[in-house]
Amino acid sequence: GETHLCLVRLRNGHLEMCQGEVGKPRPLDFNRKRRDGASLVLFERIATSDELKSGDEQ
C-alpha cells in the first residue's frame, strides 16, 4: 500500500482531515484554499450510536 501523511483534528464537533498526496510531505495546516494537492475532508456526526438504536437521530 501507499502512504498518505495527514493531519487530523476534532474541532467544534467536527472531525477534519487534511491528507497529502502519496510521497509528499505532511500538510502543515487546515487551510481550505489548498495549492499543494492535499485533500481536506470535514466529517460531522449526525447521531450517536445510542440515538440510532433508539430512532432519536436529528
N, CA, C and O atoms as a Tinker XYZ file with bonds, in Angstrom:
   232  protein
     1  N      0.802000   -1.180000    0.000000    73     2
     2  CA     0.000000    0.000000    0.000000    64     1     3
     3  C      0.851000    1.252000    0.000000    63     2     4     5
     4  O      2.048000    1.220000    0.287000    81     3
     5  N      0.217000    2.324000   -0.320000    73     3     6
     6  CA     0.890000    3.615000   -0.368000    64     5     7
     7  C      0.560000    4.411000    0.882000    63     6     8     9
     8  O     -0.510000    4.252000    1.471000    81     7
     9  N      1.491000    5.272000    1.281000    73     7    10
    10  CA     1.310000    6.063000    2.496000    64     9    11
    11  C      0.963000    7.504000    2.146000    63    10    12    13
    12  O      1.664000    8.159000    1.375000    81    11
    13  N     -0.133000    7.983000    2.729000    73    11    14
    14  CA    -0.536000    9.383000    2.634000    64    13    15
    15  C     -0.376000    9.970000    4.031000    63    14    16    17
    16  O     -1.048000    9.519000    4.959000    81    15
    17  N      0.493000   10.961000    4.210000    73    15    18
    18  CA     0.626000   11.621000    5.504000    64    17    19
    19  C     -0.503000   12.633000    5.655000    63    18    20    21
    20  O     -0.923000   13.257000    4.681000    81    19
    21  N     -0.994000   12.794000    6.897000    73    19    22
    22  CA    -2.130000   13.689000    7.085000    64    21    23
    23  C     -2.104000   14.349000    8.454000    63    22    24    25
    24  O     -1.341000   13.966000    9.341000    81    23
    25  N     -2.953000   15.342000    8.595000    73    23    26
    26  CA    -3.258000   15.996000    9.867000    64    25    27
    27  C     -4.704000   15.672000   10.193000    63    26    28    29
    28  O     -5.547000   15.610000    9.298000    81    27
    29  N     -4.993000   15.464000   11.467000    73    27    30
    30  CA    -6.361000   15.185000   11.900000    64    29    31
    31  C     -6.641000   16.017000   13.141000    63    30    32    33
    32  O     -5.783000   16.142000   14.014000    81    31
    33  N     -7.846000   16.590000   13.224000    73    31    34
    34  CA    -8.226000   17.316000   14.436000    64    33    35
    35  C     -9.730000   17.236000   14.637000    63    34    36    37
    36  O    -10.502000   17.090000   13.690000    81    35
    37  N    -10.123000   17.339000   15.911000    73    35    38
    38  CA   -11.528000   17.470000   16.296000    64    37    39
    39  C    -11.737000   18.922000   16.689000    63    38    40    41
    40  O    -11.022000   19.451000   17.539000    81    39
    41  N    -12.717000   19.563000   16.071000    73    39    42
    42  CA   -12.966000   20.967000   16.377000    64    41    43
    43  C    -14.442000   21.260000   16.209000    63    42    44    45
    44  O    -15.026000   20.987000   15.160000    81    43
    45  N    -15.045000   21.820000   17.253000    73    43    46
    46  CA   -16.463000   22.202000   17.217000    64    45    47
    47  C    -17.364000   21.048000   16.792000    63    46    48    49
    48  O    -18.321000   21.246000   16.043000    81    47
    49  N    -17.061000   19.851000   17.267000    73    47    50
    50  CA   -17.884000   18.696000   16.961000    64    49    51
    51  C    -17.664000   18.106000   15.578000    63    50    52    53
    52  O    -18.426000   17.237000   15.153000    81    51
    53  N    -16.648000   18.554000   14.876000    73    51    54
    54  CA   -16.341000   18.052000   13.537000    64    53    55
    55  C    -14.973000   17.374000   13.541000    63    54    56    57
    56  O    -14.073000   17.777000   14.277000    81    55
    57  N    -14.830000   16.357000   12.726000    73    55    58
    58  CA   -13.544000   15.712000   12.502000    64    57    59
    59  C    -13.020000   16.237000   11.176000    63    58    60    61
    60  O    -13.672000   16.086000   10.143000    81    59
    61  N    -11.837000   16.856000   11.202000    73    59    62
    62  CA   -11.228000   17.391000    9.994000    64    61    63
    63  C     -9.975000   16.590000    9.675000    63    62    64    65
    64  O     -9.187000   16.282000   10.569000    81    63
    65  N     -9.788000   16.253000    8.403000    73    63    66
    66  CA    -8.606000   15.519000    7.980000    64    65    67
    67  C     -8.047000   16.181000    6.727000    63    66    68    69
    68  O     -8.762000   16.374000    5.744000    81    67
    69  N     -6.771000   16.526000    6.773000    73    67    70
    70  CA    -6.082000   17.078000    5.618000    64    69    71
    71  C     -5.026000   16.059000    5.214000    63    70    72    73
    72  O     -4.067000   15.824000    5.949000    81    71
    73  N     -5.205000   15.458000    4.044000    73    71    74
    74  CA    -4.362000   14.350000    3.590000    64    73    75
    75  C     -3.540000   14.772000    2.383000    63    74    76    77
    76  O     -4.076000   15.250000    1.384000    81    75
    77  N     -2.215000   14.584000    2.492000    73    75    78
    78  CA    -1.320000   14.911000    1.388000    64    77    79
    79  C     -1.308000   13.824000    0.331000    63    78    80    81
    80  O     -1.855000   12.738000    0.525000    81    79
    81  N     -0.676000   14.133000   -0.783000    73    79    82
    82  CA    -0.528000   13.164000   -1.864000    64    81    83
    83  C      0.537000   12.133000   -1.495000    63    82    84    85
    84  O      1.370000   12.382000   -0.624000    81    83
    85  N      0.510000   10.986000   -2.152000    73    83    86
    86  CA     1.488000    9.925000   -1.911000    64    85    87
    87  C      2.895000   10.471000   -2.130000    63    86    88    89
    88  O      3.177000   11.112000   -3.143000    81    87
    89  N      3.778000   10.206000   -1.157000    73    87    90
    90  CA     5.173000   10.602000   -1.278000    64    89    91
    91  C      5.454000   12.062000   -0.998000    63    90    92    93
    92  O      6.610000   12.482000   -1.044000    81    91
    93  N      4.429000   12.848000   -0.708000    73    91    94
    94  CA     4.608000   14.272000   -0.413000    64    93    95
    95  C      4.680000   14.468000    1.099000    63    94    96    97
    96  O      4.232000   13.604000    1.853000    81    95
    97  N      5.238000   15.595000    1.552000    73    95    98
    98  CA     5.292000   15.867000    2.993000    64    97    99
    99  C      3.891000   16.029000    3.586000    63    98   100   101
   100  O      2.925000   16.303000    2.875000    81    99
   101  N      3.808000   15.855000    4.896000    73    99   102
   102  CA     2.552000   16.057000    5.619000    64   101   103
   103  C      2.108000   17.512000    5.452000    63   102   104   105
   104  O      2.936000   18.417000    5.547000    81   103
   105  N      0.817000   17.754000    5.205000    73   103   106
   106  CA     0.318000   19.138000    5.154000    64   105   107
   107  C      0.619000   19.847000    6.475000    63   106   108   109
   108  O      0.652000   19.215000    7.531000    81   107
   109  N      0.834000   21.139000    6.410000    73   107   110
   110  CA     1.204000   21.909000    7.594000    64   109   111
   111  C      0.022000   22.588000    8.270000    63   110   112   113
   112  O      0.146000   23.050000    9.404000    81   111
   113  N     -1.128000   22.657000    7.590000    73   111   114
   114  CA    -2.271000   23.371000    8.157000    64   113   115
   115  C     -3.575000   22.839000    7.559000    63   114   116   117
   116  O     -3.573000   21.925000    6.734000    81   115
   117  N     -4.680000   23.430000    7.994000    73   115   118
   118  CA    -6.009000   23.032000    7.530000    64   117   119
   119  C     -6.624000   24.104000    6.619000    63   118   120   121
   120  O     -7.847000   24.206000    6.518000    81   119
   121  N     -5.792000   24.884000    5.970000    73   119   122
   122  CA    -6.265000   25.935000    5.081000    64   121   123
   123  C     -7.156000   25.333000    3.992000    63   122   124   125
   124  O     -6.778000   24.352000    3.351000    81   123
   125  N     -8.323000   25.911000    3.785000    73   123   126
   126  CA    -9.272000   25.382000    2.796000    64   125   127
   127  C     -8.886000   25.746000    1.364000    63   126   128   129
   128  O     -9.325000   25.086000    0.422000    81   127
   129  N     -8.084000   26.772000    1.190000    73   127   130
   130  CA    -7.645000   27.179000   -0.152000    64   129   131
   131  C     -6.281000   26.546000   -0.418000    63   130   132   133
   132  O     -5.247000   27.202000   -0.295000    81   131
   133  N     -6.292000   25.270000   -0.781000    73   131   134
   134  CA    -5.071000   24.487000   -0.940000    64   133   135
   135  C     -4.504000   24.643000   -2.342000    63   134   136   137
   136  O     -5.241000   24.736000   -3.324000    81   135
   137  N     -3.184000   24.668000   -2.414000    73   135   138
   138  CA    -2.487000   24.692000   -3.703000    64   137   139
   139  C     -1.415000   23.616000   -3.755000    63   138   140   141
   140  O     -0.590000   23.595000   -4.669000    81   139
   141  N     -1.428000   22.718000   -2.770000    73   139   142
   142  CA    -0.372000   21.706000   -2.684000    64   141   143
   143  C     -0.855000   20.311000   -3.071000    63   142   144   145
   144  O     -0.112000   19.342000   -2.915000    81   143
   145  N     -2.084000   20.190000   -3.571000    73   143   146
   146  CA    -2.610000   18.895000   -3.974000    64   145   147
   147  C     -3.206000   18.084000   -2.839000    63   146   148   149
   148  O     -3.721000   16.990000   -3.070000    81   147
   149  N     -3.145000   18.598000   -1.616000    73   147   150
   150  CA    -3.709000   17.882000   -0.465000    64   149   151
   151  C     -5.235000   17.961000   -0.495000    63   150   152   153
   152  O     -5.811000   18.880000   -1.078000    81   151
   153  N     -5.871000   16.993000    0.135000    73   151   154
   154  CA    -7.332000   16.947000    0.235000    64   153   155
   155  C     -7.750000   17.295000    1.653000    63   154   156   157
   156  O     -7.146000   16.818000    2.613000    81   155
   157  N     -8.767000   18.113000    1.792000    73   155   158
   158  CA    -9.306000   18.476000    3.097000    64   157   159
   159  C    -10.723000   17.928000    3.179000    63   158   160   161
   160  O    -11.563000   18.228000    2.330000    81   159
   161  N    -10.985000   17.120000    4.210000    73   159   162
   162  CA   -12.293000   16.485000    4.378000    64   161   163
   163  C    -12.843000   16.852000    5.751000    63   162   164   165
   164  O    -12.103000   16.858000    6.735000    81   163
   165  N    -14.125000   17.157000    5.824000    73   163   166
   166  CA   -14.800000   17.516000    7.066000    64   165   167
   167  C    -15.919000   16.511000    7.311000    63   166   168   169
   168  O    -16.789000   16.315000    6.463000    81   167
   169  N    -15.887000   15.877000    8.481000    73   167   170
   170  CA   -16.918000   14.917000    8.870000    64   169   171
   171  C    -17.727000   15.510000   10.010000    63   170   172   173
   172  O    -17.171000   16.138000   10.912000    81   171
   173  N    -19.045000   15.312000    9.972000    73   171   174
   174  CA   -19.928000   15.797000   11.025000    64   173   175
   175  C    -20.766000   14.637000   11.536000    63   174   176   177
   176  O    -21.367000   13.900000   10.754000    81   175
   177  N    -20.804000   14.481000   12.859000    73   175   178
   178  CA   -21.628000   13.421000   13.447000    64   177   179
   179  C    -23.088000   13.837000   13.357000    63   178   180   181
   180  O    -23.461000   14.937000   13.765000    81   179
   181  N    -23.902000   12.950000   12.822000    73   179   182
   182  CA   -25.327000   13.259000   12.717000    64   181   183
   183  C    -26.131000   12.599000   13.823000    63   182   184   185
   184  O    -27.261000   13.002000   14.098000    81   183
   185  N    -25.549000   11.575000   14.465000    73   183   186
   186  CA   -26.224000   10.907000   15.578000    64   185   187
   187  C    -25.222000   10.012000   16.297000    63   186   188   189
   188  O    -24.251000    9.545000   15.701000    81   187
   189  N    -25.468000    9.780000   17.576000    73   187   190
   190  CA   -24.662000    8.815000   18.318000    64   189   191
   191  C    -25.213000    7.418000   18.056000    63   190   192   193
   192  O    -26.326000    7.270000   17.551000    81   191
   193  N    -24.443000    6.406000   18.395000    73   191   194
   194  CA   -24.923000    5.033000   18.190000    64   193   195
   195  C    -26.178000    4.768000   19.020000    63   194   196   197
   196  O    -27.071000    4.051000   18.569000    81   195
   197  N    -26.259000    5.339000   20.235000    73   195   198
   198  CA   -27.458000    5.163000   21.059000    64   197   199
   199  C    -28.677000    5.825000   20.409000    63   198   200   201
   200  O    -29.777000    5.274000   20.446000    81   199
   201  N    -28.482000    7.007000   19.816000    73   199   202
   202  CA   -29.588000    7.683000   19.129000    64   201   203
   203  C    -30.065000    6.872000   17.929000    63   202   204   205
   204  O    -31.266000    6.790000   17.670000    81   203
   205  N    -29.138000    6.281000   17.204000    73   203   206
   206  CA   -29.521000    5.458000   16.057000    64   205   207
   207  C    -30.308000    4.231000   16.494000    63   206   208   209
   208  O    -31.282000    3.847000   15.846000    81   207
   209  N    -29.882000    3.612000   17.604000    73   207   210
   210  CA   -30.584000    2.425000   18.110000    64   209   211
   211  C    -32.005000    2.766000   18.548000    63   210   212   213
   212  O    -32.931000    1.981000   18.345000    81   211
   213  N    -32.170000    3.954000   19.157000    73   211   214
   214  CA   -33.487000    4.320000   19.678000    64   213   215
   215  C    -34.349000    5.057000   18.650000    63   214   216   217
   216  O    -35.539000    5.272000   18.878000    81   215
   217  N    -33.750000    5.443000   17.518000    73   215   218
   218  CA   -34.509000    6.166000   16.499000    64   217   219
   219  C    -34.636000    7.644000   16.786000    63   218   220   221
   220  O    -35.498000    8.307000   16.210000    81   219
   221  N    -33.784000    8.193000   17.681000    73   219   222
   222  CA   -33.870000    9.599000   18.067000    64   221   223
   223  C    -32.927000   10.510000   17.293000    63   222   224   225
   224  O    -32.700000   11.642000   17.719000    81   223
   225  N    -32.367000   10.056000   16.164000    73   223   226
   226  CA   -31.429000   10.911000   15.438000    64   225   227
   227  C    -32.150000   12.144000   14.927000    63   226   228   229
   228  O    -33.355000   12.118000   14.676000    81   227
   229  N    -31.395000   13.224000   14.778000    73   227   230
   230  CA   -31.982000   14.501000   14.365000    64   229   231
   231  C    -31.930000   14.667000   12.879000    63   230   232
   232  O    -32.381000   15.686000   12.356000    81   231
